[in-house]
Amino acid sequence: MKVLIGVDGSDSSVAAVHKALALFGPCTPEFVLIRAVPRTVRSGLSAAEATEEELCADASAELEVVADVVRRSGCEVRTGLWHGDPRDVLEEVTRRVDPDVVVVGARGRGGLVGVLLGSVSSYAVQHFSTPVLVVRRTGDDDPPSTLKQ
């Protein structure tokens, strides 16, 4: 079994990793983690103000923290850092990797914000032929941004 997880450093992304490990960890020979570097506002800087190197270094560090958690669980993991809109990146990697399931977090943006910013999880559910598991962070989850086993 191959599980593709889209990670972005958010609390919902952390919850998605934990849920994927809980559901698929014992029987999954391979996890594939991807992180998109969008050309949007990040940490108070626009992509034009932050250098490409800064954006990539930050994203790469986040991806490596998550990969270490998966490795510590005893599972094989591959990682990839891609440039572009997260929806497009996830769709392209899904086509290339051909996973059995795609796992993403739901940030819970609804209403006008969700319409304006778009939703990676909604896009995946509506457009992918691969099954998509959307994980919503709840109050019962680990504290925010905690990646412990």
C-alpha positions in Angstrom: 0.0 0.0 0.0 1.2 3.5 -0.8 -0.1 6.6 1.1 0.4 10.1 -0.2 0.2 12.8 2.4 0.1 16.5 1.6 1.9 18.5 4.3 2.0 22.3 4.8 3.1 22.8 8.4 -0.4 23.6 9.7 -2.1 21.9 12.7 -4.5 20.1 10.4 -1.5 18.8 8.4 0.0 17.5 11.6 -3.3 15.8 12.4 -3.4 14.2 9.0 0.1 12.7 9.5 -0.9 11.3 12.9 -4.2 9.9 11.5 -2.5 8.3 8.5 0.1 6.6 10.7 -2.7 5.4 13.1 -4.8 4.0 10.2 -2.2 2.8 7.8 1.2 2.7 9.6 1.3 -0.9 10.6 0.5 -2.3 7.2 1.8 0.4 4.8 5.2 -0.3 3.2 5.5 3.3 1.9 4.5 6.8 2.8 5.1 9.7 0.3 5.1 13.2 1.8 4.9 16.2 -0.4 5.1 19.9 0.4 4.2 22.6 -2.1 5.9 26.0 -2.0 3.2 28.4 -3.2 3.9 31.8 -4.4 1.6 33.5 -1.8 1.9 35.2 1.5 4.0 33.3 4.0 5.0 34.4 7.5 4.0 38.0 6.8 6.1 38.2 3.7 4.9 38.0 0.2 6.7 35.7 -2.2 8.2 38.7 -3.8 9.7 39.9 -0.5 10.9 36.5 0.7 13.6 34.9 -1.4 12.9 31.6 -3.1 15.7 30.1 -1.0 14.1 31.2 2.3 10.7 29.8 1.3 12.3 26.5 0.2 14.5 26.2 3.3 11.5 26.7 5.6 9.3 24.2 3.7 12.1 21.7 3.5 12.7 21.9 7.3 9.0 21.3 7.9 8.9 18.4 5.6 12.0 16.8 7.2 10.4 17.0 10.7 7.3 15.2 9.4 9.4 12.6 7.6 11.4 11.8 10.8 8.1 11.1 12.6 7.1 8.6 9.9 10.6 7.0 10.0 10.4 6.6 13.8 7.1 4.8 13.4 9.0 2.1 11.4 7.6 3.0 8.0 9.4 3.8 4.7 9.0 7.4 3.6 9.9 9.4 0.5 9.6 13.2 0.4 9.2 15.8 -2.3 9.3 19.6 -2.3 7.4 21.1 -5.3 6.8 24.6 -6.4 3.4 25.9 -7.3 -0.2 26.0 -6.2 -0.8 23.2 -3.6 -3.9 21.9 -5.4 -2.0 21.6 -8.7 1.0 20.0 -7.0 -1.0 17.5 -5.1 -2.9 16.5 -8.3 0.3 16.1 -10.3 2.1 14.1 -7.7 -1.0 11.9 -7.3 -0.9 11.2 -11.0 2.8 10.4 -10.9 2.9 8.3 -7.7 -0.4 6.5 -8.1 -1.1 6.1 -4.4 -3.8 3.9 -2.9 -5.0 6.9 -0.8 -4.3 10.6 -0.5 -4.4 12.1 3.0 -4.8 15.9 3.6 -5.7 18.1 6.5 -8.7 20.4 6.5 -8.0 23.9 7.7 -11.7 24.5 8.3 -11.9 27.6 6.1 -15.5 28.0 5.0 -17.6 30.8 3.7 -16.0 33.6 1.8 -12.4 32.9 2.9 -12.7 29.3 1.6 -14.1 30.6 -1.7 -11.4 33.2 -2.2 -8.4 31.1 -1.1 -9.7 27.8 -2.3 -9.4 24.5 -0.5 -6.8 21.9 -1.3 -8.9 19.2 0.5 -12.1 20.2 -1.3 -10.3 20.3 -4.7 -8.9 16.8 -4.1 -12.2 15.3 -3.1 -13.9 16.8 -6.1 -11.3 16.1 -8.8 -9.2 13.1 -7.9 -10.1 9.6 -8.8 -7.9 8.3 -6.0 -9.6 8.0 -2.6 -9.0 11.1 -0.5 -9.0 11.1 3.3 -9.6 14.6 4.8 -8.6 14.9 8.4 -10.0 17.7 10.5 -8.1 18.7 13.6 -10.3 18.4 16.7 -9.9 19.5 20.3 -8.9 15.9 21.2 -5.8 16.0 19.0 -2.3 16.6 20.2 -1.5 20.2 21.0 -0.9 22.4 17.9 2.1 21.7 15.8 3.2 18.7 17.9 4.8 16.0 15.9 5.6 13.4 18.6 5.0 9.7 18.6 
